[in-house]
Amino acid sequence: MKPMDPIPYGRQDISDDDIEAVVSTLKADFLTQGPKVQEFERAFAEYVGSKYAVAVSNATAGLHLAVLSMGLKKGDRIITTPITFAASANCARYVGAEVWFADIDPDTYLLSLDKTRKLLESKPKGFFQGIIPVDFAGLPVNLEEFRELADEFGLWIIEDACHAPGGYFIDSSGNEQMCGNSIFSDICVFSFHPVKHIACGEGGMVTTNNEEIYNKLSLLRTHGITKEKMEENHGGWFYEMQELGFNYRLTDIQSALGITQLRKNQVGVHKRNEIAERYKKAFEGKIKYQKVPQNRYNAHHLFVIEVENRKGLYDYLRQYNIFAQIHYIPVHKLPYYDRIGYSDADLSNAEAYYSRCISLPMYPTLNEEEQEFVIEKVLDFL
Ligand SMILES: *Cc1c(COP(=O)(O)O)cnc(C)c1O
């Protein structure tokens, strides 16, 4: 079988209900700052189990607001993983803070708890302010363990859950902890870029359980301007700019799409897991793939395998219109970070991983025929 259509590594799933929701918003009174934004925020908070959710223009903006809300400033330092999209690190640079990398676990590809501890212990207390772990490929970080470590060193945690809406881990008391519920983190950030689970074109969501953080996020999202809690009654037009904020708002058009997209996420994540099971069954004992520790439910933004001749496989698949992708070039290897180079840690797991990793097609509408075709071509190559 040789499908005519290209098979990308990820793809959005837009159906009639999504289109109708957007069209009806276009015909309504508000294109932005209307009722759809709050409706989306409430639905999202309920889905992940957080108290508050703040819709933002994209996850990068969300990460920026998150570090500002934690009070990160020039000269401060954070720790994150080198195997992530650059935005997880860039947010700290926006406020002039240093980005230090700790190595990944070679099997889960997640920020290693041990390596993070080693880095923390190698510096005086107070050297670092926060940790930004990433639920890479959709695999939830065990935030209960990271919380313990963070508390020991007086750090905050911002969970970058851009890959993981719908993922969860089971904590030591046996409770399901949904990515983004902010029980063990201070703030959590999601992306609604079309290649992620929930497609809004552009968009993001920031969740927290802390009212003070929530107020700060809300204020900074809209220029630092508020009409609430005025001392005197100056008149209906009056507002105050209390902080130097931004315009990081999500529109009602995007929120309407987000609401219908969110409703499909549970089924979508289930389908992604079915595809993952099929891949695993085919590759078991032949190819290394991301290890999912017990008691974790992978939301599977990606399905990553490791092969010796990665470039060869990448090129071979392209001949068959299969557009596998590489996630990610280690952030510390990007010229910008290479140049400023704060980290003195050994990042050899991340570098070895990068030389071998390749993400196979993974999205809910990838049909069985296409899955078999991908598997066949991968095995043929090997
Ligand atoms: C996509 C992504 C981001 C940035 O999301 P945008 O909405 O495109 O700004 C941040 N972190 C990770 C891990 C991502 O995958």
The ligand as an SDF file (V2000), in Angstrom:
LIG
                    3D

 15 15  0  0  0  0  0  0  0  0999 V2000
    4.5260   24.2090   21.7950 C   0  0  0  0  0  0  0  0  0  0  0  0
    5.2820   24.3410   23.0360 C   0  0  0  0  0  0  0  0  0  0  0  0
    5.4480   25.5720   23.6820 C   0  0  0  0  0  0  0  0  0  0  0  0
    5.0210   26.8810   23.0960 C   0  0  0  0  0  0  0  0  0  0  0  0
    3.6900   26.8930   22.7090 O   0  0  0  0  0  0  0  0  0  0  0  0
    3.1080   28.1050   21.8260 P   0  0  0  0  0  0  0  0  0  0  0  0
    1.6330   28.0440   22.1080 O   0  0  0  0  0  0  0  0  0  0  0  0
    3.4270   27.7800   20.4050 O   0  0  0  0  0  0  0  0  0  0  0  0
    3.7310   29.3650   22.2780 O   0  0  0  0  0  0  0  0  0  0  0  0
    6.1010   25.5810   24.9030 C   0  0  0  0  0  0  0  0  0  0  0  0
    6.5890   24.4490   25.4520 N   0  0  0  0  0  0  0  0  0  0  0  0
    6.4660   23.2560   24.8450 C   0  0  0  0  0  0  0  0  0  0  0  0
    7.0080   22.0440   25.5050 C   0  0  0  0  0  0  0  0  0  0  0  0
    5.8230   23.1720   23.6100 C   0  0  0  0  0  0  0  0  0  0  0  0
    5.7400   21.9990   22.9970 O   0  0  0  0  0  0  0  0  0  0  0  0
  1  2  1  0
  2  3  1  0
  2 14  2  0
  3  4  1  0
  3 10  2  0
  4  5  1  0
  5  6  1  0
  6  7  2  0
  6  8  1  0
  6  9  1  0
 10 11  1  0
 11 12  2  0
 12 13  1  0
 12 14  1  0
 14 15  1  0
M  END
$$$$
